[in-house]
């Protein structure tokens, strides 16, 4: 009755029991600063009274997204977050004996979905210097390789592919008939998109989300962009409708008001503040340039959990539990300098109390 690949899969619920109202949520790369009452009322005023009793017609959202990207509607496929988009791509393009490749470490749901779909996969691993070697990618490719998933820019190790690397990857994948899927969840924070190339490369898909720069993790909405043949084929995996009434109307409001701009600006200010503080105190850290997170190095993995536990008691939530080469790091989502200041002050208190701490320069 049970499928072994699903029965053997271990799922762990993260970020539970957070005090979202009074705490500081720095653990999931969400929008940390909540919307003010005035903005929230504006959002509610854009939701129809028929939202609950009728199945939504989301054609207007397709129109808005296509207009936003200056593309045709048949280049877009809307899904319930990037995660569902990933699942549909795997389900529709990878057969029983095929293989996929992902960067590692990256968004953990890739591995979860591979195991749920019983897909064989290989890891393109970061070096200890937080780099990816093309030679390592080539070693992973076989005749069975069908899809390469690239998170650009990546987290938890912030990494952005150069144009030279991208061109090399396109050549490799064209030669081996491999589908390239760019996950651009963090694009708006400072990287270059591949969306303009979807008609040039027939083996290219780009995924986007409303969760990060748009600050709307709660509506669980994403989409993919590709040539019309790919979107037509993969969109056959959709449910009755691609999303619900509330999510699609909030997304319409967000697109109309381009709310990502103010949020990105706030994150950039927070990044500048935290990076400067970390430098003053001689901390070893990485990131905060093309994503909305920074990782900070501690002496060992045990200390990362002690810090997480200490901050949780203060209702400040951070992410730990990473694998090599960042097993000794904690991740901090970026937000307003005001909230990051509260985090940093508690971080310094903890270091002074529990471990020998460097004096500021």
Helices and strands as residue ranges (DSSP letters): H 4-7, E 24-25, H 37-45, H 59-69, G 73-75, E 76-79, H 81-93, E 99-104, H 109-116, E 120-125, H 134-140, E 145-151, H 163-175, E 179-183, G 187-189, G 195-197, E 204-209, G 217-219, E 222-226, H 228-234, G 235-237, H 245-257, H 260-280, E 285-287, E 293-297, H 301-313, E 316-317, E 329-333, H 337-354
